[in-house]
Amino acid sequence: MPELPPLLPPIHHGGPATEAFTGLDFSVNANPYGPNPALLRVLREADHAHYPDPMYRAVRQRLANWHGVSSTEVALAVGASDLLHRIVRAFLPSDGVLLSVHAPFGELARAAALQRANVRLTTAATVLDEVQAGAALVYVGHPHNPTGHRFSNMELEVLAIACQSVHSVLIVDEAYAPFLLTSSLPHTAAVIRLLSPGKAHGLVGARPAYALAAPEVVARLDNLAPAWHVPAGTAAVLGALPEAGDFLRETLPRVGEAASALVTALHPLGPVEHHGTPYLTLQVDNAATVAAKVLKLGFRVRDCASYGLPDRIRVSTRTSQENARLIQALGVVLEDIHG
């Protein structure tokens, strides 16, 4: 029998677990004012009675026109996780190296482990030297989760050129880019832009995602997808994105204001790291302990141990009133821990 991929446990994520939870969830980095009503309507009105076009030509063309690329440069998916697993299968050989600036998204690390490849962590200061040392894939969160770090346009351009010079593929994960000022990303054969707009639109349950990449890259990603891999509702949401911006223009400034106020309120409780994203990290003595204690009080936060940050919790803003309740609960928990 040929050697099969290893059996690995699922990756720990924020959000709901198998146990019922009726409290306030601050562990998911999604727009608290969602779901976007326009996209929710499109999702409900999609044709669920028939198979969609297996090539999703109309959806690809709408996204292509929106981004100023050709339809052959658009790959569709159900969630960024699907795309990351396909990218790894397509471009990361067994025993190859995935180089990640800070800890990668957990599903990417899991995909690399299933491929029996190696994950090597680096920093923004050392990534160029590491690329020259050899890596099949290079991963950048733009911005990174949970630190919020992001590269400047010039830094990304230099990194893309470096990757192309050694035939590496650069993954730029833009899951949280809509929450920040827009930036111009390099468009070269070495770059895969990964977009999962459900977070900004507060519609993560529909799992809309797509990638922008060179036609030869998209062809390889499509080659690894089963037939009708995107359900009709998710495809309809993706096709409606170009006309769905009013919701973002209305709500994202409010998200930013609430996040900034949350940062100010949490500072007395410990060191806070925040770089304009809807989420932040708070340094505590033991993240697992703090997360467990606030969960008992009806609040879910993200223990960052899986990111290599066991002394930090990640908190994603909700409304100002809900944030105030969490701040009070965290104060009680930390006072109890510190005596």
Residue pairs with C-beta under 8 A, 6 or more apart in sequence:
5 114
5 115
5 116
6 113
6 114
6 116
8 110
8 113
8 114
11 106
11 107
11 109
11 110
11 306
12 106
12 306
13 106
14 25
14 27
14 28
14 29
14 300
14 302
14 314
14 316
15 25
15 27
15 28
15 204
16 25
21 300
22 298
23 295
23 297
23 298
23 299
23 300
24 298
24 299
24 300
24 318
24 322
24 325
24 326
25 300
26 299
26 300
26 301
26 302
26 315
26 316
26 317
26 318
26 326
27 300
27 301
27 302
27 314
27 316
28 204
28 316
29 145
29 175
29 176
29 199
29 277
29 278
29 279
29 314
29 316
30 198
30 199
30 202
30 204
30 278
30 316
31 199
31 200
31 201
31 202
31 251
31 252
31 255
31 278
32 202
32 255
32 258
32 317
32 318
32 319
32 322
33 202
33 251
33 254
33 255
33 319
34 201
34 202
34 203
34 247
34 251
35 201
35 202
35 203
35 205
36 201
36 202
36 203
36 244
36 247
36 248
37 247
38 240
38 243
38 244
38 246
38 247
39 201
39 203
39 206
39 237
39 240
39 241
39 244
39 247
40 203
42 236
42 237
42 239
42 240
43 203
43 206
43 233
43 234
43 236
43 237
44 233
45 236
46 232
46 233
46 235
46 236
47 232
48 231
48 232
48 233
50 232
51 228
52 228
52 230
52 231
52 232
52 235
54 227
54 228
56 76
56 230
56 235
57 71
58 239
59 76
59 230
59 235
59 236
59 238
59 239
60 71
60 74
60 76
61 71
62 239
62 241
62 242
63 74
63 210
63 238
63 239
63 241
63 242
64 70
64 71
64 73
64 74
65 242
66 241
66 242
67 74
67 212
69 187
69 212
70 215
72 215
72 218
72 219
73 212
73 213
73 214
73 215
73 218
74 210
74 211
74 212
74 218
75 83
75 210
75 211
75 213
75 217
75 218
75 221
75 222
76 209
76 210
76 229
76 230
76 235
76 238
77 83
77 86
77 209
77 210
77 211
77 225
77 229
77 230
78 207
78 208
78 209
78 229
78 230
78 231
78 234
79 196
79 207
79 209
80 105
80 107
80 173
80 175
80 194
80 196
80 209
81 107
82 209
82 225
82 229
83 194
83 209
83 210
83 211
83 221
84 105
84 107
84 108
84 111
84 171
84 194
85 107
85 111
85 114
86 221
86 224
86 225
87 111
87 137
87 169
87 171
87 192
87 211
87 221
88 98
88 108
88 111
88 112
88 114
88 115
88 117
88 137
89 111
89 115
89 224
90 217
90 220
90 221
90 223
90 224
91 136
91 137
91 169
91 220
92 98
92 111
92 112
92 115
92 117
92 136
92 137
93 115
93 117
93 136
94 115
94 116
94 117
95 116
95 117
95 118
96 115
96 117
96 118
96 135
96 136
96 137
97 117
97 118
97 119
97 120
97 134
97 135
97 136
97 137
98 104
98 108
98 109
98 112
98 117
98 118
98 119
98 120
98 135
98 136
98 137
98 138
98 139
99 120
99 122
99 127
99 130
99 131
99 135
99 137
99 138
99 139
99 168
100 108
100 109
100 119
100 120
100 121
100 122
100 138
100 139
101 122
101 123
101 124
101 127
101 138
101 139
101 140
101 141
101 144
101 149
102 121
102 123
102 141
102 144
102 147
102 149
102 307
103 109
103 121
103 306
103 307
103 308
103 309
104 119
104 139
104 141
105 139
105 141
105 145
105 173
106 306
108 139
108 171
109 119
112 118
112 119
113 119
117 136
120 130
120 135
121 308
122 130
124 149
124 151
124 155
127 138
127 159
128 158
128 159
128 162
131 138
131 159
131 162
131 163
131 166
131 168
132 162
132 166
134 166
135 166
135 168
136 168
136 169
137 168
137 169
137 171
138 159
138 163
138 168
138 169
138 170
138 171
139 171
139 173
140 151
140 156
140 159
140 170
140 171
140 172
140 173
141 149
141 150
141 173
141 175
141 176
142 150
142 151
142 156
142 172
142 173
142 174
142 177
142 183
142 185
143 149
143 150
143 176
143 177
143 180
143 275
143 276
143 277
144 150
145 175
145 176
145 277
145 279
145 314
146 279
146 281
146 302
146 304
146 307
146 309
146 312
146 314
147 273
147 275
147 281
148 273
148 274
148 275
148 276
148 277
148 279
148 280
149 275
150 180
150 275
151 159
153 183
153 184
153 185
156 172
156 183
156 185
156 186
157 186
159 170
160 170
160 186
160 188
160 190
160 191
161 186
161 188
162 168
163 169
163 170
163 190
163 191
164 188
164 189
164 190
168 190
169 190
169 191
169 192
169 217
170 190
170 191
170 192
171 192
171 194
172 185
172 191
172 192
172 193
172 194
173 194
174 185
174 193
174 194
174 195
174 196
175 194
175 195
175 196
175 199
176 199
176 200
176 277
176 278
176 279
177 183
177 195
178 197
178 199
178 200
178 248
178 252
179 200
179 252
179 255
179 256
179 276
179 277
179 278
180 276
180 277
185 191
185 193
187 212
188 214
189 214
189 216
189 217
191 213
192 211
192 212
192 213
192 217
193 211
193 212
193 213
194 209
194 211
195 209
195 210
195 211
195 212
196 208
196 209
197 208
197 209
197 241
198 204
198 205
198 206
198 207
198 208
198 209
198 237
200 248
200 252
201 244
201 247
201 248
202 251
203 237
206 233
206 234
206 237
207 234
208 234
208 237
208 238
208 241
210 238
211 218
211 221
213 221
230 238
255 278
255 317
256 276
256 278
258 317
258 318
258 319
258 320
258 323
259 274
259 276
259 277
259 278
259 279
259 280
259 317
260 274
261 320
261 323
262 280
262 315
262 317
262 323
262 327
263 272
263 274
263 280
265 323
265 324
265 327
266 272
266 280
266 282
266 315
266 327
266 330
269 282
269 327
269 330
269 331
269 334
270 282
270 283
270 284
270 334
271 282
271 283
272 280
272 281
272 282
272 283
273 280
273 281
273 283
273 312
274 280
274 281
278 316
278 317
279 314
279 315
279 316
279 317
280 314
280 315
280 317
281 304
281 309
281 312
281 313
281 314
281 315
282 312
282 313
282 315
282 330
283 311
283 312
284 290
284 311
284 312
284 313
284 334
284 337
285 311
285 337
285 338
286 310
286 311
286 337
287 303
287 304
287 305
287 309
287 310
287 311
287 312
287 313
288 303
288 305
288 310
289 337
290 301
290 303
290 313
290 330
290 333
290 334
290 337
291 300
291 301
291 302
291 303
291 313
293 333
293 336
293 337
294 300
294 301
294 326
294 329
294 330
294 333
297 329
297 332
297 333
298 329
299 325
299 326
299 329
299 330
301 313
301 314
301 315
301 326
302 313
302 314
302 315
302 316
303 310
303 313
304 310
304 312
304 313
304 314
315 326
317 323
318 326
